[in-house]
Amino acid sequence: RTMVSVFERLRCRIVDNRWVEAADFKVPDHLNEITVTPPETLTSVLGMYASEMLPEDRPMWHMTLVHDILADRDILVFRSHHAIGDGLSLVQMMNWIFDIENKDHIES
């Protein structure tokens, strides 16, 4: 099962105040990868990223993998319109995505 199959609103957009499944939905349209390199800072890059509007012509969420070269770490950033879900439902989604139960192959 995938995230977009479990959480159907991730495949939908709002049309005339109703949830409508996007006929042209493609997961790669909602994924991005960026690298923060000096003199950029993670804070400045995330500030620009967070200020970008989510497009209204497709499901209003986006996920970006950020590689911070200076800090030698990677960060996954998930943005969504508040209509996708309330705080509790988004926490449940993140718990589902990052559930490591029975995933012994992951090293800590």
Contacts in CASP RR format, 6 or more apart in sequence:
PFRMAT RR
TARGET T0000
AUTHOR 0000-0000-0000
METHOD contacts of the structure
MODEL  1
RTMVSVFERLRCRIVDNRWVEAADFKVPDHLNEITVTPPETLTSVLGMYA
SEMLPEDRPMWHMTLVHDILADRDILVFRSHHAIGDGLSLVQMMNWIFDI
ENKDHIES
2 27 0 8 1.000
3 10 0 8 1.000
3 93 0 8 1.000
3 96 0 8 1.000
3 97 0 8 1.000
4 10 0 8 1.000
4 11 0 8 1.000
4 25 0 8 1.000
4 27 0 8 1.000
6 96 0 8 1.000
7 93 0 8 1.000
7 96 0 8 1.000
8 21 0 8 1.000
9 19 0 8 1.000
9 59 0 8 1.000
9 84 0 8 1.000
9 85 0 8 1.000
10 30 0 8 1.000
10 59 0 8 1.000
10 61 0 8 1.000
10 84 0 8 1.000
11 21 0 8 1.000
11 22 0 8 1.000
11 25 0 8 1.000
11 59 0 8 1.000
12 19 0 8 1.000
12 20 0 8 1.000
12 21 0 8 1.000
12 22 0 8 1.000
12 59 0 8 1.000
13 19 0 8 1.000
13 20 0 8 1.000
13 22 0 8 1.000
13 56 0 8 1.000
13 57 0 8 1.000
13 58 0 8 1.000
13 59 0 8 1.000
13 60 0 8 1.000
14 20 0 8 1.000
14 56 0 8 1.000
14 60 0 8 1.000
14 83 0 8 1.000
22 58 0 8 1.000
22 59 0 8 1.000
24 58 0 8 1.000
25 58 0 8 1.000
25 59 0 8 1.000
29 58 0 8 1.000
30 58 0 8 1.000
30 59 0 8 1.000
30 61 0 8 1.000
30 62 0 8 1.000
30 63 0 8 1.000
31 62 0 8 1.000
31 63 0 8 1.000
31 64 0 8 1.000
31 65 0 8 1.000
32 62 0 8 1.000
32 63 0 8 1.000
32 64 0 8 1.000
32 65 0 8 1.000
33 64 0 8 1.000
33 65 0 8 1.000
33 66 0 8 1.000
33 67 0 8 1.000
34 45 0 8 1.000
34 49 0 8 1.000
34 64 0 8 1.000
34 65 0 8 1.000
34 66 0 8 1.000
34 67 0 8 1.000
35 66 0 8 1.000
35 67 0 8 1.000
35 69 0 8 1.000
36 42 0 8 1.000
36 45 0 8 1.000
36 66 0 8 1.000
36 67 0 8 1.000
36 68 0 8 1.000
36 69 0 8 1.000
36 70 0 8 1.000
37 69 0 8 1.000
37 70 0 8 1.000
38 69 0 8 1.000
38 70 0 8 1.000
41 70 0 8 1.000
42 66 0 8 1.000
42 68 0 8 1.000
42 70 0 8 1.000
42 71 0 8 1.000
42 75 0 8 1.000
45 66 0 8 1.000
46 66 0 8 1.000
46 77 0 8 1.000
49 64 0 8 1.000
49 77 0 8 1.000
49 79 0 8 1.000
50 79 0 8 1.000
54 60 0 8 1.000
54 61 0 8 1.000
54 62 0 8 1.000
54 79 0 8 1.000
54 80 0 8 1.000
54 81 0 8 1.000
59 84 0 8 1.000
60 80 0 8 1.000
60 81 0 8 1.000
60 83 0 8 1.000
60 84 0 8 1.000
61 78 0 8 1.000
61 79 0 8 1.000
61 80 0 8 1.000
61 81 0 8 1.000
61 84 0 8 1.000
62 78 0 8 1.000
62 79 0 8 1.000
62 80 0 8 1.000
63 76 0 8 1.000
63 77 0 8 1.000
63 78 0 8 1.000
63 79 0 8 1.000
64 76 0 8 1.000
64 77 0 8 1.000
64 79 0 8 1.000
65 74 0 8 1.000
65 75 0 8 1.000
65 76 0 8 1.000
65 77 0 8 1.000
66 74 0 8 1.000
66 75 0 8 1.000
66 76 0 8 1.000
66 77 0 8 1.000
67 74 0 8 1.000
68 74 0 8 1.000
68 75 0 8 1.000
78 94 0 8 1.000
80 90 0 8 1.000
84 90 0 8 1.000
100 106 0 8 1.000
END
